[in-house]
Amino acid sequence: MISKKAKYALKALKVLTREYGKGPLLISTIAESEQIPKKFLEAILLELRNHGILQSQKGKGGGYYLRMPPEEVSFAKIIRIIDGPISPALCVSLHFYGKCDDCSNEETCSLRNTLAKWRDASLEVLENKTLVDLL
């Protein structure tokens, strides 16, 4: 399950995708459009900016805009930025691998194969859906 924060990020990115190429949007405009608490949205947009998804512009006519074409930004990328690993367990994560504390041997773990298939099925969808698919 994705977090509310990730859901809000995708909703905000939908607005920015719809307005792609038209200039920056104010946080308040995005917040009102998608009914996202403004303070929460500020933190989300800053995080996306810090990871290179968004660019911001200060001053009159300022706001946030997509730094890259929306067809280049996958759902998987956004969810990883906001929520971290997509996989159901760290031992099968592609980008956030970690050894399980309760597993003595990954090679003989009876769960690992199924968890890897779960990860692959989720990634099949999330890697192939981009911000354009939100419109």
Helices and strands as residue ranges (DSSP letters): H 4-18, H 27-34, H 38-50, E 54-57, E 63-66, G 70-72, H 75-83, G 90-92, G 106-108, H 112-126, G 131-134
